[in-house]
Amino acid sequence: MPLAKPKGRNATAVPRYSPAARLHELKTLFDTSGGVSVYDIAERLHVSVRTAIRYLRALEAAGEPLYEEFTGKTKVWRLMPSARHETITLSVGQMVTLYLSRRVFDFLAGTGFKEDLDDVFAKLEATLKRKDFKSARNLDRKIFDVNEAPHLYQDRIEHVNDIITALLREERLRVSHGSVSKSQRVFVLEPYTLLVYKKGLYLAGYSHHHRCIRLFSLDGFREVEWQKGDKFEYPADFQPSQLTEGAFGLIGGPRTKVRIFFDEKVARFVRRRQWHPTQQIKHVDGGIELSMEVAGTVELMSWVLGFGDKAEVLEPEGLRAEVTAELGRAASRYRRT
């Protein structure tokens, strides 16, 4: 499919910021540089020179002690040394590394996390030196994340705020969740861990309804209410790794030894990844054989089915029968007239 050409030679989407955010970014720029010209400001903030001058005047009107000086033939503005603050400064390499991590979490749009990340990066970009800033331009297009379909989190900011507050303060939540029957619509949850898995957020904690530690998808919550002051004792022996130990994904179950054959057409793809800590791969005629011991096979079966006729479950017989039955049901849909 051909790619749409951008309008204009160097067209790129420029985020809009409030005047207060612009002035904060400009103040950060003064803190991290020896002086800036109106052209530096215009370039950093993606505004005209006239607008850059207006921002300078607004900063002066806000009480910032600026003074003018010439460096060669260029007029620069500096901040009085007594008014400068220590800030974190980054190299362009560090900025690229952080930008990559930011892209991985773009799926958090709608939760408040994405907006906070954008704000942090706007502040960090202002700390780059002039030569590094030029190298770091257009990072939003030079680093791009394509991955599995993300969960949808529109209008979840209030839920996330309550969850994070309760999580950090070790206080209880009153929640309702789509996985729980309507007869037990609202229940108390003690939040332990916010978990990220395949572009989705999950909250683990002790459910007073289930009387055990459970994992809940964030998009399944219908109601979330932080119980201010309702403390609980965070368990000293709890480790998030125990939530998924041995599982092929998130859904656990009985320990099962499996052997799966993969056709040579997909063997290279399978070989190049760590699917499970216990995996062992050996070459066989026509492809490879993957062996591992997993806790639960629900997600494993979906994974195998995704390879179509390029994969075959060899053991255990029960899983092989389940896959056979599922393939039969799928084939019957295509045989309908």
SVG drawing of the C-alpha trace seen along z (x, -y; Angstrom):
<svg xmlns="http://www.w3.org/2000/svg" viewBox="-28 -43 60 81">
<polyline fill="none" stroke="black" stroke-width="0.4" points="0.0,0.0 1.5,-3.4 2.3,-5.8 0.5,-9.2 3.0,-12.0 3.2,-14.8 1.9,-18.2 4.8,-20.5 8.5,-19.8 9.1,-19.3 5.5,-18.9 5.1,-17.3 2.5,-17.4 3.5,-19.9 1.8,-19.5 0.0,-22.5 0.8,-23.6 -0.9,-26.2 0.9,-29.5 1.9,-28.5 3.5,-25.3 5.4,-27.2 6.7,-29.6 7.7,-26.7 9.6,-25.1 11.3,-28.5 12.3,-28.8 13.8,-25.3 15.7,-26.3 17.3,-29.2 18.2,-27.0 20.1,-24.6 21.9,-27.0 24.3,-29.8 22.0,-32.0 19.4,-31.8 18.5,-34.0 15.0,-34.6 15.9,-32.3 16.7,-29.5 13.4,-30.0 11.5,-30.0 13.1,-26.8 12.6,-25.0 9.0,-26.0 8.0,-25.8 6.8,-29.4 7.6,-32.5 10.3,-35.0 7.6,-37.5 5.9,-35.0 9.3,-34.1 9.8,-37.8 6.3,-37.8 7.2,-34.8 10.4,-36.6 8.4,-39.7 5.9,-37.5 8.7,-35.8 10.1,-39.2 6.6,-40.3 6.3,-37.2 9.4,-38.5 12.1,-36.4 15.5,-38.3 16.6,-38.3 19.3,-40.4 20.5,-40.9 24.0,-40.4 25.7,-40.2 27.7,-37.1 29.4,-38.2 26.6,-39.8 23.9,-37.8 21.8,-39.1 21.1,-36.5 19.1,-36.6 20.4,-35.1 19.0,-34.4 20.7,-35.9 22.9,-33.1 21.1,-33.5 17.8,-32.6 19.0,-29.5 18.1,-26.0 19.8,-22.7 18.0,-20.5 18.5,-17.1 20.4,-17.3 20.5,-14.6 22.7,-13.7 20.9,-13.0 21.7,-9.3 19.9,-9.3 17.0,-11.1 16.6,-8.6 16.7,-5.8 13.9,-7.5 11.9,-8.2 12.0,-4.6 10.5,-3.7 7.9,-6.4 6.8,-4.9 6.3,-1.5 3.7,-3.1 1.7,-5.1 -1.1,-2.7 -1.7,-4.4 -3.6,-7.3 -6.8,-8.0 -5.4,-6.9 -3.5,-10.1 -0.1,-8.3 0.3,-9.3 -0.4,-12.9 2.1,-12.9 4.7,-11.3 4.3,-13.9 4.7,-16.6 7.9,-15.0 9.4,-14.7 8.6,-18.3 10.6,-19.3 13.4,-16.9 13.7,-18.1 14.2,-21.6 17.4,-20.5 19.2,-19.3 22.1,-21.5 21.6,-23.3 23.7,-20.7 21.9,-17.8 18.5,-19.4 19.1,-19.6 20.0,-15.9 17.0,-14.9 14.4,-16.7 11.6,-14.6 12.1,-11.8 8.4,-11.2 8.8,-10.0 12.3,-8.5 11.2,-6.1 7.9,-4.4 6.2,-1.5 4.1,1.1 2.8,3.9 -0.3,5.8 -3.7,4.1 -3.7,1.9 -6.5,1.9 -8.9,-1.1 -8.8,-3.4 -11.0,-6.3 -12.2,-8.3 -10.2,-6.2 -8.3,-9.0 -10.4,-9.1 -10.2,-5.4 -6.4,-5.4 -6.0,-8.3 -8.0,-6.5 -6.1,-3.2 -2.6,-4.9 -3.5,-6.9 -4.7,-3.8 -1.8,-1.8 0.8,-4.3 -1.0,-5.0 -1.7,-1.3 -5.4,-2.0 -8.4,0.0 -10.7,-0.5 -14.4,0.2 -14.8,1.5 -17.1,3.3 -15.8,5.4 -17.2,7.0 -15.7,10.4 -17.8,10.6 -21.5,11.5 -24.0,8.7 -25.1,10.2 -21.6,9.2 -21.5,6.0 -19.4,3.9 -16.5,5.4 -13.4,4.3 -10.0,4.7 -6.6,4.1 -4.3,3.1 -0.8,4.7 0.6,4.3 -0.3,2.5 0.9,4.9 1.5,4.3 0.9,7.1 0.5,7.0 -0.5,3.3 -2.9,3.7 -3.0,2.7 -4.0,5.2 -4.5,4.6 -3.5,7.4 -4.6,7.3 -6.5,9.1 -10.2,9.3 -12.4,9.5 -15.1,11.1 -12.9,13.9 -10.8,14.1 -7.6,14.4 -5.2,12.5 -6.8,11.9 -5.8,10.1 -8.3,7.7 -8.1,6.0 -8.3,2.3 -10.8,1.9 -13.1,4.3 -13.6,2.0 -17.1,0.4 -16.7,-1.5 -13.5,-2.5 -13.6,-4.4 -10.6,-5.1 -11.4,-4.6 -9.4,-7.5 -7.8,-6.5 -8.9,-2.8 -5.4,-1.4 -4.3,2.2 -0.9,3.9 1.0,4.5 2.2,8.1 5.9,8.4 6.1,11.8 4.2,10.7 6.2,10.7 4.5,9.8 6.4,12.6 4.2,15.1 1.2,13.9 2.5,15.4 5.0,17.9 5.2,20.7 2.3,19.5 2.3,19.0 1.1,15.4 -1.3,14.4 -3.8,17.3 -2.4,20.0 -3.3,23.6 -1.9,27.1 1.7,27.8 1.8,29.4 4.7,30.7 4.2,29.8 5.9,30.6 5.0,28.7 6.3,29.2 6.8,26.1 7.2,26.3 10.5,25.0 8.6,22.0 8.0,20.6 10.9,22.2 13.2,19.2 10.5,17.0 10.0,19.4 13.7,19.9 14.5,16.2 12.3,15.6 12.2,16.6 8.6,17.9 9.0,19.5 11.8,19.9 11.7,23.7 11.7,23.9 14.1,26.2 14.4,26.3 15.8,29.1 16.0,29.5 14.0,32.3 13.1,33.3 11.1,30.6 11.4,28.0 11.9,27.7 10.4,29.2 9.7,26.9 9.4,28.4 8.5,26.6 6.6,27.0 3.8,24.5 1.3,23.6 -1.9,23.7 -2.5,24.1 -5.4,21.7 -3.1,19.0 -0.8,21.6 -3.6,23.2 -4.5,19.8 -0.9,19.2 -0.5,22.6 -3.7,22.1 -2.3,18.8 0.3,20.7 -2.4,22.6 -1.1,25.7 2.5,24.7 2.3,26.0 1.3,29.3 0.9,30.2 2.6,33.6 2.1,33.8 0.1,34.0 -2.7,36.0 -5.4,33.9 -4.1,30.6 -3.7,32.2 -7.4,33.3 -8.5,29.8 -6.7,28.2 -8.1,30.8 -11.6,30.1 -11.1,26.3 -9.8,26.6 -12.8,28.8 -15.3,26.2 -13.4,23.5 -13.5,25.6 -17.2,26.3 -17.9,22.5 -16.4,22.3 -18.3,25.4 -21.7,23.8 -23.8,22.9"/>
</svg>
